[in-house]
Amino acid sequence: MRATAVEGTGTFAPLRHKVFAVLWVATIVGNTGSFIRDIASSWLVTDLSATPVAVSLVQAAATLPIFLLAIPAGVLSDILDRRKFLIVVQLLLAVTSLCLLFLSATGQQSVSSLIALTFVGGIGAALVAPTWQAIVPELVPRQDVKGAVALNSLGINISRAIGPALGGLLLTWFGAAVTYGVDVITYVFVIAALLWWRREAVEDDALAERFFGAFRAGLRYARASRELHVLLLRAAVFFAFSSAIWALLPLVARQLLGGGASFYGVLLGAVGAGAICGALVMPRLRALLDADGLLLASAILTATVMGVLSLAPPQWTAIAALLVCGAAWITALTTLNSTAQSILPNWVRGRSLAVYLTVFNGAMTGGSLVWGAVAEAVGVPVALGAAAIGLLCVGLGFHAVKLPKGEADLVPSNHWPEPLTAAPIENDRGPVLVLIEYTVNKTDRPSFLKALARLSHERRRDGAYGWGLTEDAADPSRIVEWFMVESWAEHMRQHRRVSNADADIQQEVRLCHKGSEAPVVHHLLSINRPHLGGS
């Protein structure tokens, strides 16, 4: 059921929508179980092998599948029923935790089996991550989307505050098998909530995308979107360095701070508690700083925390530092996630969020492996100190690369007229060459070309794989814009994808056209010539 508009745009306004509220609570329960499982795995590997490489491999096994599979998962999110897809993957994750439970209960757990099952769990996380984010606009009206994104981040960190501490206690008191068993139970709640949600049925659509076509369309959009490029760059440099604190925290707890499993849970709980506090003050922070300022502050605070931990401080100091780290972490995540949601149109939201998650987890995976190797070579304190200096440098250096504002109106304009055809055209026929003829005076030519340069990105984002301009040798005022689309169906989807913001750009182009009528549009289809035999 799609949410209707409700007045109120405060931090907790999205919870007024019943479906969002139920699924939000369910995800908190599910994520709490995941954190319980993760602390058991992270600590268990230090019992099986205390080397930094083994510990960082578990972290890498959790994030590598998201790096590898997030984009295909995003495609599935955009073309399948998202509710049913989530239910199937939750069942996969429950089975994975059951396997962890069995191996731990029978004493057959090993580093290799732990890494392998963590990798399978990472596959499940890769499949659901873009889908959970993509359903947000289905659950709340447009004015509450940013608030819903912030609440999702808050929910994750509520889980982060509860899950690790509870997991550490369960691990200390009852052992790994019971700890994994509690995680299995949490999936029951998530699946029940998804079964309760009656998602609005999607009507059969002759232009519905298929997997490989949707995959190509998503990559074309990501390749052509400059705003997305900026977001991905800022995310990559931040997470590549900040990943050190997550990869090395089990060793920090055990080797530098002299704690056990329960203390490790307390440290992760401190991160979650700090994140909750950060989320609650986020509206005030946004009033003081823009997105770039928030990301810079996050980098400075996270670097400071890593520097403090590298000095092997007293345990209470480490807990206080990780409270600060949690606030900085949620500030960075919420800032980047909200920016991503605000710059993406609905038709490609799942795929583009998957690209973002790919970069995020690629940076986390690569960073974990690098910082684990550095710690192996020179020690945990030096690795943390180096990561802190690096994060501070890139935070300051990339501050000049401003994040997009995300203020464009991305609602489909539906202003393109239906193409005139002599007869019905098969959807898979193509490629299609679209020609648009303009008449432009010499004095208007610079403005026209400037507007066309912006329009070219819109054409490529919405489905064109080739674009160009030509002029008539006999009459330079006659300019023809052309672009190629892989099939007739893809061009008809292109009609649906043009947003109000894109329509404004097209209007700028039209104002430079001086013809007595609108620009003439031609749709040219390839002719499949019969095979010509002969010698």
C-alpha positions as CSV (number, residue, x, y, z in Angstrom):
1,M,0.0,0.0,0.0
2,R,1.5,3.3,-1.0
3,A,1.5,5.9,1.7
4,T,-0.5,9.1,1.4
5,A,0.7,12.5,2.4
6,V,0.5,13.3,6.1
7,E,1.4,16.6,7.5
8,G,4.5,16.9,9.6
9,T,8.1,16.6,8.5
10,G,9.9,16.1,11.8
11,T,12.4,13.3,12.5
12,F,9.8,10.8,13.6
13,A,7.0,11.8,11.1
14,P,7.5,8.6,9.0
15,L,6.4,6.5,11.9
16,R,2.9,7.8,11.5
17,H,2.6,5.5,8.5
18,K,1.7,2.1,9.9
19,V,3.4,-0.1,7.3
20,F,6.7,1.8,7.6
21,A,6.5,1.7,11.4
22,V,5.9,-2.1,11.5
23,L,8.7,-2.8,9.0
24,W,11.0,-0.4,10.8
25,V,10.5,-2.3,14.1
26,A,11.0,-5.6,12.3
27,T,14.2,-4.5,10.8
28,I,15.5,-3.4,14.2
29,V,14.7,-6.9,15.5
30,G,16.4,-8.5,12.4
31,N,19.4,-6.3,12.6
32,T,19.8,-6.9,16.3
33,G,20.0,-10.6,15.5
34,S,22.6,-10.0,12.8
35,F,24.7,-8.0,15.2
36,I,24.4,-10.9,17.7
37,R,25.5,-13.3,15.0
38,D,28.4,-11.0,13.9
39,I,29.8,-10.6,17.4
40,A,29.8,-14.3,17.9
41,S,31.6,-14.9,14.6
42,S,34.1,-12.0,15.2
43,W,35.0,-13.3,18.6
44,L,34.9,-16.9,17.8
45,V,37.6,-16.4,15.1
46,T,39.9,-14.9,17.7
47,D,39.6,-18.1,19.6
48,L,40.3,-20.2,16.5
49,S,43.1,-18.0,15.2
50,A,44.1,-14.7,16.8
51,T,46.1,-13.4,13.7
52,P,45.0,-10.0,12.3
53,V,44.7,-11.6,8.8
54,A,42.2,-14.2,10.0
55,V,40.1,-11.6,11.9
56,S,40.1,-9.2,8.9
57,L,39.1,-12.1,6.6
58,V,35.9,-12.6,8.5
59,Q,35.1,-8.9,8.0
60,A,36.0,-9.1,4.4
61,A,33.8,-12.2,3.9
62,A,30.9,-10.3,5.2
63,T,31.3,-7.3,2.9
64,L,32.8,-8.8,-0.3
65,P,29.5,-10.4,-1.5
66,I,27.9,-7.0,-1.3
67,F,30.7,-5.6,-3.4
68,L,30.3,-8.4,-6.0
69,L,26.5,-8.8,-6.0
70,A,24.9,-5.5,-5.0
71,I,24.3,-4.4,-8.6
72,P,22.6,-7.6,-9.7
73,A,20.6,-7.5,-6.5
74,G,19.6,-3.9,-7.3
75,V,18.4,-5.1,-10.7
76,L,16.3,-7.8,-9.1
77,S,15.0,-5.2,-6.7
78,D,13.7,-3.1,-9.6
79,I,12.2,-5.9,-11.6
80,L,10.8,-8.4,-9.0
81,D,8.2,-8.1,-6.4
82,R,10.3,-6.6,-3.6
83,R,8.2,-8.1,-0.7
84,K,8.5,-11.7,-2.0
85,F,12.1,-11.2,-2.8
86,L,12.8,-10.1,0.8
87,I,11.0,-13.1,2.3
88,V,13.0,-15.6,0.2
89,V,16.3,-14.0,1.2
90,Q,15.4,-13.9,4.9
91,L,14.8,-17.6,4.7
92,L,18.3,-18.0,3.2
93,L,19.8,-16.0,6.1
94,A,17.9,-18.1,8.7
95,V,19.3,-21.3,7.2
96,T,22.8,-19.9,7.3
97,S,22.5,-19.1,11.0
98,L,21.1,-22.6,11.6
99,C,24.3,-24.0,10.0
100,L,26.4,-21.8,12.3
101,L,24.4,-23.1,15.2
102,F,24.9,-26.7,14.3
103,L,28.6,-26.5,13.7
104,S,29.2,-24.6,17.0
105,A,27.0,-27.0,19.0
106,T,28.8,-30.1,17.6
107,G,32.3,-28.6,18.0
108,Q,33.0,-28.7,14.3
109,Q,33.4,-25.0,13.7
110,S,36.7,-23.9,12.0
111,V,38.1,-20.7,10.6
112,S,37.3,-21.9,7.0
113,S,33.7,-22.9,7.8
114,L,33.2,-19.6,9.7
115,I,34.5,-17.6,6.8
116,A,32.5,-19.6,4.3
117,L,29.2,-19.2,6.2
118,T,29.9,-15.5,6.9
119,F,30.3,-15.2,3.1
120,V,26.9,-16.8,2.5
121,G,25.4,-14.4,5.1
122,G,27.1,-11.6,3.1
123,I,25.4,-12.9,0.0
124,G,22.0,-12.6,1.7
125,A,22.9,-9.1,3.0
126,A,23.9,-8.2,-0.6
127,L,20.6,-9.3,-2.0
128,V,18.4,-7.4,0.6
129,A,20.4,-4.2,1.2
130,P,19.3,-2.3,-2.0
131,T,15.8,-3.7,-1.7
132,W,15.3,-2.5,1.9
133,Q,16.4,1.0,0.8
134,A,14.4,1.0,-2.4
135,I,11.1,0.3,-0.7
136,V,11.2,3.5,1.4
137,P,9.4,5.7,-1.2
138,E,6.7,3.0,-1.3
139,L,6.1,3.3,2.4
140,V,6.1,7.1,3.0
141,P,5.2,10.2,1.0
142,R,7.9,12.2,-0.7
143,Q,8.2,14.8,2.0
144,D,9.0,12.1,4.6
145,V,11.6,10.2,2.5
146,K,14.7,11.9,4.1
147,G,13.2,11.4,7.5
148,A,12.6,7.7,6.8
149,V,16.2,7.3,5.6
150,A,17.4,8.9,8.8
151,L,15.1,6.6,10.8
152,N,16.4,3.6,9.0
153,S,20.0,4.6,10.0
154,L,18.7,5.2,13.6
155,G,17.1,1.8,13.6
156,I,20.3,0.1,12.5
157,N,22.2,1.8,15.3
158,I,19.6,1.0,17.9
159,S,20.3,-2.6,16.8
160,R,24.0,-1.8,17.0
161,A,23.5,-0.6,20.6
162,I,21.5,-3.6,21.7
163,G,22.8,-6.5,19.5
164,P,26.6,-6.5,20.3
165,A,26.1,-6.1,24.0
166,L,23.4,-8.8,24.1
167,G,25.5,-11.0,21.9
168,G,28.5,-10.6,24.1
169,L,26.5,-11.6,27.2
170,L,24.9,-14.6,25.4
171,L,28.3,-15.7,24.1
172,T,29.8,-15.4,27.6
173,W,27.0,-17.1,29.5
174,F,25.6,-19.7,27.0
175,G,28.2,-20.1,24.2
176,A,28.1,-19.6,20.4
177,A,25.4,-22.2,19.6
178,V,22.7,-20.4,21.7
179,T,23.9,-17.0,20.4
180,Y,23.4,-18.2,16.8
181,G,20.0,-19.6,17.9
182,V,18.8,-16.2,19.0
183,D,19.7,-14.8,15.6
184,V,17.6,-17.5,13.9
185,I,14.5,-16.5,16.1
186,T,14.8,-12.9,14.9
187,Y,14.2,-13.9,11.3
188,V,10.8,-15.2,12.3
189,F,9.7,-11.7,13.3
190,V,11.1,-10.2,10.1
191,I,9.4,-12.8,7.8
192,A,6.1,-12.4,9.8
193,A,6.2,-8.6,9.2
194,L,6.8,-9.0,5.5
195,L,3.9,-11.5,5.2
196,W,1.7,-9.0,7.0
197,W,2.6,-6.2,4.6
198,R,0.1,-6.2,1.7
199,R,2.2,-4.5,-1.0
200,E,0.2,-2.8,-3.7
201,A,0.0,-5.2,-6.7
202,V,1.9,-4.1,-9.7
203,E,-0.1,-4.4,-13.0
204,D,1.3,-6.4,-15.8
205,D,3.3,-4.2,-18.1
206,A,4.3,-5.0,-21.7
207,L,7.3,-2.8,-21.2
208,A,8.5,-4.5,-18.0
209,E,12.3,-4.8,-18.0
210,R,14.1,-8.1,-18.1
211,F,17.2,-8.8,-16.1
212,F,20.0,-8.2,-18.6
213,G,18.3,-5.2,-20.2
214,A,17.7,-3.7,-16.8
215,F,21.3,-4.4,-15.8
216,R,22.6,-2.5,-18.9
217,A,20.1,0.4,-18.2
218,G,21.3,0.7,-14.6
219,L,25.0,0.8,-15.7
220,R,24.2,3.4,-18.4
221,Y,22.5,5.5,-15.8
222,A,25.4,5.2,-13.3
223,R,28.0,5.9,-16.0
224,A,26.1,9.1,-17.1
225,S,25.1,10.6,-13.8
226,R,27.7,13.1,-12.7
227,E,25.9,13.6,-9.4
228,L,26.2,9.9,-8.6
229,H,29.9,10.0,-9.5
230,V,30.5,12.7,-6.9
231,L,28.6,10.8,-4.2
232,L,30.5,7.6,-5.0
233,L,33.9,9.3,-4.9
234,R,33.2,10.9,-1.5
235,A,31.9,7.6,-0.1
236,A,34.8,5.6,-1.4
237,V,37.6,7.7,0.2
238,F,35.7,8.0,3.5
239,F,35.0,4.3,4.0
240,A,38.4,3.1,2.7
241,F,40.1,4.7,5.7
242,S,37.4,4.5,8.3
243,S,37.1,0.7,7.7
244,A,40.2,0.2,9.8
245,I,38.3,0.7,13.0
246,W,35.8,-2.0,12.2
247,A,38.4,-4.5,10.9
248,L,40.7,-4.1,13.9
249,L,38.2,-3.5,16.8
250,P,38.2,-7.2,17.9
251,L,41.9,-7.0,18.3
252,V,41.8,-3.6,19.9
253,A,39.4,-5.1,22.5
254,R,41.5,-8.2,23.2
255,Q,45.1,-7.1,22.7
256,L,45.2,-3.3,23.4
257,L,42.4,-3.0,26.0
258,G,42.6,-6.5,27.6
259,G,38.9,-7.2,27.4
260,G,36.8,-10.3,26.7
261,A,33.8,-11.1,24.6
262,S,31.4,-9.1,26.8
263,F,33.7,-6.1,26.8
264,Y,33.9,-6.3,23.0
265,G,30.1,-6.3,23.0
266,V,30.1,-3.2,25.2
267,L,32.4,-1.4,22.8
268,L,30.1,-2.1,19.8
269,G,27.1,-1.2,22.0
270,A,28.8,2.1,22.7
271,V,29.1,2.7,19.0
272,G,25.3,2.1,18.6
273,A,24.5,4.2,21.6
274,G,26.5,7.1,20.2
275,A,24.8,6.6,16.9
276,I,21.4,6.9,18.5
277,C,22.4,10.2,20.2
278,G,23.8,11.4,16.9
279,A,20.6,10.6,15.1
280,L,18.5,12.4,17.7
281,V,20.5,15.6,17.3
282,M,20.8,15.3,13.5
283,P,18.1,17.9,12.7
284,R,20.0,20.5,14.8
285,L,23.3,19.5,13.1
286,R,21.7,19.9,9.6
287,A,20.6,23.4,10.7
288,L,24.2,24.3,11.5
289,L,26.1,22.5,8.7
290,D,25.5,21.5,5.2
291,A,26.1,17.9,3.9
292,D,29.8,18.6,3.1
293,G,30.3,20.1,6.6
294,L,28.7,17.1,8.2
295,L,30.9,14.7,6.3
296,L,34.0,16.6,7.1
297,A,33.1,16.6,10.8
298,S,32.5,12.9,10.7
299,A,35.9,12.3,9.2
300,I,37.7,14.4,11.8
301,L,35.9,12.8,14.7
302,T,36.4,9.2,13.4
303,A,40.1,9.9,12.8
304,T,40.4,11.3,16.3
305,V,38.8,8.1,17.8
306,M,41.2,5.9,15.9
307,G,44.1,7.9,17.1
308,V,42.9,7.6,20.7
309,L,42.4,3.8,20.4
310,S,45.9,3.4,18.9
311,L,47.3,4.6,22.3
312,A,45.8,1.7,24.2
313,P,43.8,4.0,26.6
314,P,41.9,2.9,29.7
315,Q,38.8,0.9,29.0
316,W,36.4,3.7,30.0
317,T,38.2,6.1,27.7
318,A,37.8,3.7,24.8
319,I,34.1,3.4,25.5
320,A,33.7,7.1,25.5
321,A,35.7,7.4,22.3
322,L,33.4,4.9,20.6
323,L,30.3,6.8,21.7
324,V,31.8,9.7,19.7
325,C,32.6,7.3,16.8
326,G,29.0,6.1,16.7
327,A,27.7,9.7,16.4
328,A,30.2,10.4,13.6
329,W,29.5,7.2,11.8
330,I,25.7,7.7,11.7
331,T,26.2,11.3,10.6
332,A,28.3,10.1,7.6
333,L,26.0,7.3,6.7
334,T,22.8,9.4,7.0
335,T,24.4,12.2,5.0
336,L,25.5,10.0,2.1
337,N,22.4,7.8,2.1
338,S,20.0,10.8,2.1
339,T,22.0,12.4,-0.7
340,A,21.7,9.1,-2.7
341,Q,18.0,8.9,-2.2
342,S,17.5,12.6,-3.2
343,I,19.3,12.3,-6.5
344,L,17.9,9.1,-7.8
345,P,14.6,8.6,-9.8
346,N,12.3,5.8,-8.8
347,W,12.8,3.8,-12.0
348,V,16.5,3.1,-11.3
349,R,16.6,3.6,-7.5
350,G,17.4,0.0,-6.6
351,R,20.1,-0.3,-9.2
352,S,21.8,3.0,-8.4
353,L,21.6,2.4,-4.6
354,A,23.2,-1.0,-5.4
355,V,26.1,0.8,-7.2
356,Y,26.5,3.0,-4.1
357,L,26.4,-0.1,-1.8
358,T,29.0,-1.7,-4.1
359,V,31.4,1.2,-3.7
360,F,30.6,1.3,0.1
361,N,31.3,-2.4,0.6
362,G,34.2,-2.4,-1.9
363,A,35.9,0.3,0.1
364,M,35.1,-1.5,3.4
365,T,36.3,-4.9,2.0
366,G,39.5,-3.5,0.5
367,G,40.1,-1.3,3.5
368,S,39.7,-4.3,5.9
369,L,42.1,-6.4,4.0
370,V,44.7,-3.6,3.7
371,W,44.5,-2.6,7.3
372,G,44.6,-6.2,8.5
373,A,47.8,-6.7,6.4
374,V,49.3,-3.5,7.8
375,A,48.4,-4.6,11.4
376,E,50.0,-8.0,10.7
377,A,53.2,-6.3,9.5
378,V,53.6,-3.3,11.9
379,G,51.1,-3.9,14.7
380,V,47.6,-2.7,15.5
381,P,48.5,0.6,17.0
382,V,50.5,1.8,14.0
383,A,47.8,0.6,11.6
384,L,45.2,2.6,13.4
385,G,47.4,5.6,13.6
386,A,48.1,5.5,9.8
387,A,44.4,5.1,9.0
388,A,43.6,8.0,11.2
389,I,46.1,10.3,9.5
390,G,44.9,9.1,6.0
391,L,41.2,9.7,6.9
392,L,42.0,13.2,8.2
393,C,43.9,14.0,5.0
394,V,41.2,12.8,2.5
395,G,38.5,14.4,4.6
396,L,40.1,17.8,4.3
397,G,41.3,17.2,0.7
398,F,38.0,16.1,-0.8
399,H,35.9,18.7,1.1
400,A,36.2,20.8,-2.0
401,V,34.4,18.2,-4.1
402,K,30.9,19.2,-3.1
403,L,28.0,16.7,-2.7
404,P,25.0,17.3,-4.9
405,K,22.1,19.2,-3.3
406,G,19.4,16.7,-4.5
407,E,16.8,19.4,-5.0
408,A,15.7,18.4,-8.6
409,D,12.2,17.3,-9.3
410,L,12.6,13.7,-10.4
411,V,8.9,12.9,-10.8
412,P,8.2,11.7,-14.4
413,S,6.9,14.6,-16.6
414,N,5.2,12.4,-19.2
415,H,5.4,15.3,-21.6
416,W,6.8,13.4,-24.6
417,P,4.1,12.6,-27.2
418,E,3.7,9.1,-28.4
419,P,5.8,8.4,-31.6
420,L,3.8,8.2,-34.9
421,T,4.2,4.8,-36.4
422,A,2.8,3.3,-39.6
423,A,2.2,0.0,-37.9
424,P,2.7,-1.6,-34.5
425,I,6.3,-2.1,-33.7
426,E,7.7,-5.2,-31.9
427,N,9.1,-4.3,-28.5
428,D,12.5,-6.0,-29.1
429,R,13.1,-4.5,-32.5
430,G,16.1,-2.2,-32.6
431,P,18.4,-0.5,-32.3
432,V,16.4,2.8,-32.7
433,L,18.0,6.0,-34.0
434,V,16.2,9.2,-32.8
435,L,16.8,12.4,-34.8
436,I,15.6,15.8,-33.6
437,E,16.0,18.7,-36.0
438,Y,16.5,22.2,-34.7
439,T,16.8,25.6,-36.3
440,V,19.2,27.8,-34.4
441,N,20.4,31.3,-35.1
442,K,24.1,32.0,-35.0
443,T,23.7,34.4,-32.0
444,D,21.8,31.7,-30.0
445,R,24.2,28.9,-30.8
446,P,26.4,29.1,-27.7
447,S,23.4,29.0,-25.3
448,F,22.0,26.2,-27.4
449,L,25.1,24.0,-27.2
450,K,25.5,24.6,-23.5
451,A,21.9,23.4,-22.9
452,L,22.5,20.5,-25.2
453,A,25.6,19.4,-23.3
454,R,23.4,19.1,-20.2
455,L,20.7,17.4,-22.2
456,S,23.1,14.8,-23.4
457,H,23.6,13.5,-19.9
458,E,19.9,13.2,-19.4
459,R,19.5,11.2,-22.7
460,R,22.3,8.8,-21.6
461,R,21.0,8.4,-18.1
462,D,17.5,7.5,-19.4
463,G,18.6,4.9,-21.9
464,A,20.6,6.2,-24.8
465,Y,23.9,4.4,-25.5
466,G,25.1,6.9,-28.1
467,W,24.5,10.6,-28.5
468,G,25.8,13.3,-30.9
469,L,25.2,16.5,-32.8
470,T,25.5,17.2,-36.5
471,E,25.0,20.3,-38.6
472,D,23.9,20.8,-42.2
473,A,26.9,21.6,-44.4
474,A,24.6,23.8,-46.6
475,D,22.8,25.5,-43.8
476,P,24.7,25.6,-40.4
477,S,21.6,26.9,-38.6
478,R,20.0,23.4,-39.1
479,I,21.3,21.2,-36.3
480,V,20.4,17.6,-35.8
481,E,20.6,15.9,-32.4
482,W,20.8,12.2,-32.5
483,F,20.8,9.4,-30.0
484,M,20.7,5.6,-30.1
485,V,18.5,3.3,-28.0
486,E,18.9,-0.5,-28.0
487,S,15.3,-1.4,-28.7
488,W,11.8,0.1,-29.3
489,A,10.7,-1.0,-25.8
490,E,13.7,0.8,-24.3
491,H,12.8,4.0,-26.1
492,M,9.2,3.7,-24.9
493,R,10.6,3.3,-21.3
494,Q,12.7,6.4,-22.0
495,H,9.4,8.3,-22.5
496,R,8.4,7.3,-19.0
497,R,11.7,8.1,-17.4
498,V,12.0,11.8,-18.4
499,S,11.6,13.8,-15.2
500,N,10.3,17.3,-14.6
501,A,13.9,18.5,-14.1
502,D,14.8,17.0,-17.4
503,A,11.8,18.7,-19.0
504,D,13.1,22.0,-17.8
505,I,16.4,21.4,-19.6
506,Q,14.6,20.4,-22.7
507,Q,12.6,23.6,-22.5
508,E,15.9,25.6,-22.4
509,V,16.9,23.8,-25.6
510,R,13.5,24.5,-27.3
511,L,13.8,28.3,-26.5
512,C,16.8,28.4,-28.8
513,H,14.9,26.8,-31.6
514,K,13.7,29.4,-34.1
515,G,11.6,27.3,-36.4
516,S,8.0,28.2,-36.9
517,E,7.0,24.8,-35.5
518,A,8.3,22.5,-32.9
519,P,11.6,20.6,-33.7
520,V,10.9,17.7,-36.0
521,V,11.5,14.2,-34.5
522,H,12.3,11.1,-36.6
523,H,12.4,7.5,-35.2
524,L,14.5,5.3,-37.5
525,L,14.5,1.6,-37.1
526,S,17.2,-0.8,-38.2
527,I,16.3,-3.1,-41.1
528,N,17.2,-6.7,-40.7
529,R,18.4,-7.5,-44.3
530,P,17.8,-11.1,-45.5
531,H,20.9,-13.2,-45.9
532,L,22.4,-12.7,-49.4
533,G,23.8,-15.9,-50.8
534,G,26.0,-16.4,-53.8
535,S,29.7,-16.8,-54.5
